[in-house]
Amino acid sequence: MLFRNEIFEQDLESIKDILSSTGFFEGAPDEIDAALKSARQALKDGNTIENHAFLFLEQDAETIGYTCFSRIPCTLSTYEIHWLAVHNNQRGRGIGKLLLNEVIKIVRQAGASKLILKTAGRDLYIPTQKFYLSCGFKEEARLKNYYSKGDDCLIYSMDF
């Protein structure tokens, strides 16, 4: 497996394929559109931690997972993971943990004091929530009915 921190035009299709494969965004195509918009922005303005940094994990020349993260504007040292996704046919192999650990390494080297992420509160996301907790994140906040009625936004954080 190989990490790649460059973004190319063909990555748009890989991102769409990975996110579609998860089954988490059926009926919510605007979420995939938002991920693609961030990728297009990184292609245009540069793949930087100040903008949107993309990190891809490849195996046998195939992109099997990716993450997008950045420093939160108006903070000195707080970073956010915007997306972390693994192709459904690769789940359960530790790929998400590899990606997450690499992000942690990168943001710590950049001087991060805090790393946050948001995820949905629906039952479908319970495995995702358990994953982040098992990786050392703590639930710091819950915004009720954020995504839709009955679907809270859970904000997880990790302090360094």
JOZI-V890400 format. One record per residue. RES is the residue in three letters. PSI is psi in whole degrees, 0 to 359 (999 if undefined). D_FIRST is the distance of its C-alpha to the first C-alpha in whole Angstrom. Layout:
BEGIN
res->RES psi->PSI d_first->D_FIRST
res->RES psi->PSI d_first->D_FIRST
END
This chain:
BEGIN
res->MET psi->148 d_first->0
res->LEU psi->131 d_first->4
res->PHE psi->144 d_first->7
res->ARG psi->128 d_first->10
res->ASN psi->22 d_first->13
res->GLU psi->148 d_first->15
res->ILE psi->137 d_first->17
res->PHE psi->161 d_first->18
res->GLU psi->320 d_first->21
res->GLN psi->345 d_first->19
res->ASP psi->338 d_first->17
res->LEU psi->317 d_first->20
res->GLU psi->321 d_first->20
res->SER psi->317 d_first->16
res->ILE psi->313 d_first->17
res->LYS psi->317 d_first->21
res->ASP psi->314 d_first->19
res->ILE psi->310 d_first->17
res->LEU psi->320 d_first->20
res->SER psi->323 d_first->22
res->SER psi->335 d_first->20
res->THR psi->334 d_first->20
res->GLY psi->1 d_first->24
res->PHE psi->341 d_first->25
res->PHE psi->16 d_first->26
res->GLU psi->130 d_first->29
res->GLY psi->1 d_first->32
res->ALA psi->59 d_first->31
res->PRO psi->341 d_first->29
res->ASP psi->336 d_first->30
res->GLU psi->317 d_first->27
res->ILE psi->319 d_first->25
res->ASP psi->320 d_first->27
res->ALA psi->320 d_first->27
res->ALA psi->318 d_first->23
res->LEU psi->326 d_first->24
res->LYS psi->317 d_first->27
res->SER psi->320 d_first->25
res->ALA psi->318 d_first->22
res->ARG psi->321 d_first->25
res->GLN psi->318 d_first->26
res->ALA psi->324 d_first->23
res->LEU psi->321 d_first->23
res->LYS psi->312 d_first->27
res->ASP psi->352 d_first->27
res->GLY psi->145 d_first->24
res->ASN psi->80 d_first->21
res->THR psi->156 d_first->22
res->ILE psi->340 d_first->23
res->GLU psi->342 d_first->26
res->ASN psi->264 d_first->26
res->HIS psi->113 d_first->23
res->ALA psi->127 d_first->19
res->PHE psi->139 d_first->16
res->LEU psi->127 d_first->13
res->PHE psi->147 d_first->10
res->LEU psi->125 d_first->7
res->GLU psi->148 d_first->6
res->GLN psi->126 d_first->5
res->ASP psi->46 d_first->7
res->ALA psi->16 d_first->9
res->GLU psi->134 d_first->10
res->THR psi->120 d_first->10
res->ILE psi->350 d_first->9
res->GLY psi->161 d_first->11
res->TYR psi->164 d_first->13
res->THR psi->154 d_first->15
res->CYS psi->132 d_first->18
res->PHE psi->164 d_first->20
res->SER psi->166 d_first->23
res->ARG psi->139 d_first->26
res->ILE psi->125 d_first->29
res->PRO psi->148 d_first->32
res->CYS psi->12 d_first->35
res->THR psi->155 d_first->33
res->LEU psi->325 d_first->33
res->SER psi->31 d_first->30
res->THR psi->131 d_first->29
res->TYR psi->155 d_first->25
res->GLU psi->137 d_first->24
res->ILE psi->118 d_first->21
res->HIS psi->322 d_first->23
res->TRP psi->140 d_first->20
res->LEU psi->115 d_first->17
res->ALA psi->145 d_first->16
res->VAL psi->138 d_first->13
res->HIS psi->138 d_first->14
res->ASN psi->325 d_first->17
res->ASN psi->0 d_first->15
res->GLN psi->359 d_first->12
res->ARG psi->151 d_first->15
res->GLY psi->8 d_first->15
res->ARG psi->7 d_first->12
res->GLY psi->10 d_first->12
res->ILE psi->316 d_first->10
res->GLY psi->319 d_first->13
res->LYS psi->321 d_first->13
res->LEU psi->313 d_first->10
res->LEU psi->314 d_first->11
res->LEU psi->316 d_first->15
res->ASN psi->325 d_first->14
res->GLU psi->321 d_first->13
res->VAL psi->314 d_first->16
res->ILE psi->316 d_first->18
res->LYS psi->314 d_first->17
res->ILE psi->312 d_first->18
res->VAL psi->327 d_first->21
res->ARG psi->319 d_first->22
res->GLN psi->332 d_first->22
res->ALA psi->357 d_first->24
res->GLY psi->20 d_first->27
res->ALA psi->141 d_first->26
res->SER psi->343 d_first->29
res->LYS psi->143 d_first->28
res->LEU psi->128 d_first->25
res->ILE psi->165 d_first->26
res->LEU psi->159 d_first->25
res->LYS psi->145 d_first->27
res->THR psi->166 d_first->27
res->ALA psi->157 d_first->29
res->GLY psi->358 d_first->32
res->ARG psi->157 d_first->32
res->ASP psi->326 d_first->31
res->LEU psi->330 d_first->28
res->TYR psi->5 d_first->27
res->ILE psi->316 d_first->27
res->PRO psi->324 d_first->24
res->THR psi->315 d_first->23
res->GLN psi->315 d_first->25
res->LYS psi->323 d_first->25
res->PHE psi->309 d_first->21
res->TYR psi->320 d_first->22
res->LEU psi->319 d_first->25
res->SER psi->340 d_first->23
res->CYS psi->3 d_first->21
res->GLY psi->2 d_first->24
res->PHE psi->155 d_first->25
res->LYS psi->143 d_first->29
res->GLU psi->118 d_first->31
res->GLU psi->331 d_first->33
res->ALA psi->158 d_first->35
res->ARG psi->120 d_first->35
res->LEU psi->111 d_first->37
res->LYS psi->140 d_first->39
res->ASN psi->36 d_first->39
res->TYR psi->305 d_first->36
res->TYR psi->323 d_first->34
res->SER psi->173 d_first->37
res->LYS psi->124 d_first->40
res->GLY psi->358 d_first->39
res->ASP psi->97 d_first->35
res->ASP psi->160 d_first->35
res->CYS psi->120 d_first->32
res->LEU psi->127 d_first->31
res->ILE psi->119 d_first->30
res->TYR psi->149 d_first->28
res->SER psi->159 d_first->27
res->MET psi->126 d_first->26
res->ASP psi->144 d_first->28
res->PHE psi->999 d_first->27
END
